Amino acid sequence: MKTIKIDEAHLLAKEIARKIVSQELSEHMGAMKIWKEIIDCIAPKCPDSLWAFKSNASAIEDIIWNAENGGERHDDLIRECKQEIMHAAKKLL
């Protein structure tokens, strides 16, 4: 896996953040792209400015997994996570 420097990570994340804000990408899908394609490639750790994408995408994934495995689907929590992702995207821009 290619290692990405923080400055490059921010530039790449801003491109995805623009797509989130313009609704070209859903909050969840955009945050997943930032997490899997950018954050996972940053060394040594995720900067605070990108953390909301990873943490909220992870929370949504956990909720979906739980619902698919017989648990309750917490739509209100998913909505909150999506709002936080949108806020983070706007802040990044």
Buried (B, 14 or more C-beta within 10 A) or exposed (E): EEEBEBEEBBEBBBEBBBBBBEEEBEBBBBBBBBBEBBBEBBEEEBEEBBBBBBBBBBBBBBBBEEBEEEEEEBEEBBEBBBEBBBEBBEEBE
